[in-house]
Amino acid sequence: MNMLQQSRNQVLAQIQSACALAGREPDSVQLLAVSKTQPSPVLAEMYQAGQRAFGENYLQEALEKITALKDLDIEWHFIGHVQRNKTKHLAENFAWVHGVDRLIIAERLSNQRSDSQAALNICLQVNIDGQDSKDGCQPEEVADLVAQISQLPNLRLRGLMVIPAPENTQAFADAKALFEEVKSQHAKPEDWDTLSMGMSADMTEAIAAGSTMVRVGTALFGARPKKAD
């Protein structure tokens, strides 16, 4: 067993343990491998270990990997901040976009998604604890955004994504409460199934609060290589 496979097995075991402590089914939480700055051969090796969903933050780097690994059945997630000039590439190349926080971004993604492609899965990024340094809409904006975005034709609005301040585990509970509150208002409640929260250092707390997708980089790949200038 190579080191990447061993690391993945350890993370999956941690997820299963956290689910057991929370009284949840072990398959109720998806592992998203955060692979930013990792080279394509490393992703290919992690793919061979069984990982299928990979999350990228930097668009140009991600597009290069998508091209290099086009023969692999990878589910590509974009988890960085979404700028207007990025939406066309995101709509064309990704299965999921996690950083949507404005209606105009959702409209552009919908308009630029080909009718021949499956609907683009998106999560609303919410600044759940009011950090000045974090992107995301405000919690009080979520209901209106859900009502508007859920009507767009080429998108599937799946849920929320949050990045709380370190050690602010209360924010996970707040995000779960907001997630449940909004579900009853969603035009397509059957699509509202994803609460993307929790990373290497706090996935156990996030799962206890109700996370359905944890975004893990360091615990899978080790210390992150520096991004080239």
Backbone hydrogen bonds, N-H to C=O, Kabsch-Sander energy under -0.5 kcal/mol:
donor,donor_aa,acceptor,acceptor_aa,energy
6,Q,2,N,-2.3
7,S,3,M,-2.6
8,R,4,L,-2.6
9,N,5,Q,-2.5
10,Q,6,Q,-2.1
11,V,7,S,-2.3
12,L,8,R,-2.8
13,A,9,N,-2.2
14,Q,10,Q,-2.0
15,I,11,V,-2.4
16,Q,12,L,-2.5
17,S,13,A,-2.4
18,A,14,Q,-2.5
19,C,15,I,-2.5
20,A,16,Q,-2.3
21,L,17,S,-2.3
22,A,18,A,-1.6
23,G,19,C,-0.5
23,G,20,A,-1.0
24,R,19,C,-3.3
28,S,25,E,-1.9
29,V,26,P,-0.7
30,Q,212,T,-3.0
32,L,30,Q,-0.6
32,L,214,V,-2.8
33,A,31,L,-0.6
33,A,53,A,-2.2
34,V,32,L,-0.7
34,V,216,V,-2.6
35,S,33,A,-0.9
35,S,55,G,-2.1
38,Q,35,S,-1.9
42,V,39,P,-1.0
43,L,39,P,-1.6
44,A,40,S,-2.6
45,E,41,P,-1.9
46,M,42,V,-2.3
47,Y,43,L,-2.5
48,Q,44,A,-2.0
49,A,45,E,-1.1
50,G,47,Y,-1.8
51,Q,46,M,-2.0
54,F,52,R,-0.5
54,F,75,E,-2.2
55,G,33,A,-3.2
56,E,77,H,-2.7
59,L,57,N,-0.6
62,A,58,Y,-2.5
63,L,59,L,-2.8
64,E,60,Q,-1.8
65,K,61,E,-1.8
66,I,62,A,-2.8
67,T,63,L,-2.0
68,A,64,E,-2.3
69,L,65,K,-2.6
70,K,67,T,-1.2
72,L,69,L,-2.1
74,I,72,L,-2.1
75,E,52,R,-2.8
76,W,74,I,-0.8
77,H,54,F,-2.8
78,F,96,W,-2.2
79,I,56,E,-2.6
79,I,77,H,-0.6
80,G,56,E,-0.7
82,V,99,G,-0.8
83,Q,81,H,-0.6
86,K,83,Q,-2.0
87,T,83,Q,-0.6
87,T,84,R,-1.1
90,L,86,K,-2.1
91,A,87,T,-3.0
92,E,88,K,-1.8
93,N,89,H,-1.7
94,F,90,L,-1.9
95,A,76,W,-2.2
96,W,76,W,-1.7
97,V,121,N,-2.1
98,H,78,F,-3.2
100,V,123,C,-1.4
106,A,102,R,-1.6
107,E,103,L,-2.8
108,R,104,I,-2.1
109,L,105,I,-2.4
110,S,106,A,-2.4
111,N,107,E,-2.6
112,Q,108,R,-2.0
113,R,109,L,-0.7
113,R,110,S,-0.6
117,Q,114,S,-1.5
120,L,154,N,-2.6
121,N,95,A,-2.2
122,I,156,R,-2.5
123,C,97,V,-2.1
124,L,159,G,-2.7
125,Q,100,V,-2.6
126,V,124,L,-0.6
126,V,161,M,-2.3
127,N,137,C,-2.9
128,I,126,V,-1.9
130,G,127,N,-1.4
134,K,131,Q,-1.1
137,C,125,Q,-2.6
141,E,138,Q,-2.2
142,V,138,Q,-0.6
142,V,139,P,-1.1
145,L,141,E,-2.0
146,V,142,V,-2.8
147,A,143,A,-2.1
148,Q,144,D,-1.9
149,I,145,L,-3.3
150,S,146,V,-2.2
151,Q,148,Q,-1.1
152,L,149,I,-1.8
155,L,152,L,-0.9
156,R,120,L,-2.7
158,R,122,I,-2.9
158,R,156,R,-0.8
159,G,122,I,-0.8
160,L,194,T,-1.6
161,M,124,L,-2.9
162,V,196,S,-2.0
168,N,165,A,-2.1
169,T,167,E,-1.5
171,A,168,N,-1.2
172,F,169,T,-1.0
173,A,169,T,-1.1
174,D,170,Q,-2.2
175,A,171,A,-2.5
176,K,172,F,-2.3
177,A,173,A,-2.3
178,L,174,D,-2.3
179,F,175,A,-2.7
180,E,176,K,-2.4
181,E,177,A,-2.3
182,V,178,L,-2.4
183,K,179,F,-1.5
184,S,180,E,-0.8
185,Q,182,V,-1.9
186,H,182,V,-0.8
186,H,183,K,-0.9
191,D,188,K,-2.3
192,W,188,K,-0.6
192,W,189,P,-0.6
193,D,158,R,-1.3
193,D,191,D,-1.7
194,T,158,R,-2.6
196,S,160,L,-3.0
196,S,194,T,-0.5
197,M,195,L,-0.9
197,M,213,M,-1.7
202,D,199,M,-0.8
203,M,199,M,-1.2
206,A,202,D,-2.1
207,I,203,M,-2.7
208,A,204,T,-2.0
209,A,205,E,-1.4
210,G,206,A,-0.9
210,G,207,I,-0.6
211,S,206,A,-2.5
212,T,195,L,-2.3
213,M,195,L,-1.4
214,V,30,Q,-2.4
215,R,198,G,-2.7
216,V,32,L,-2.6
216,V,214,V,-0.7
220,L,217,G,-1.1
221,F,217,G,-3.0
222,G,218,T,-2.5
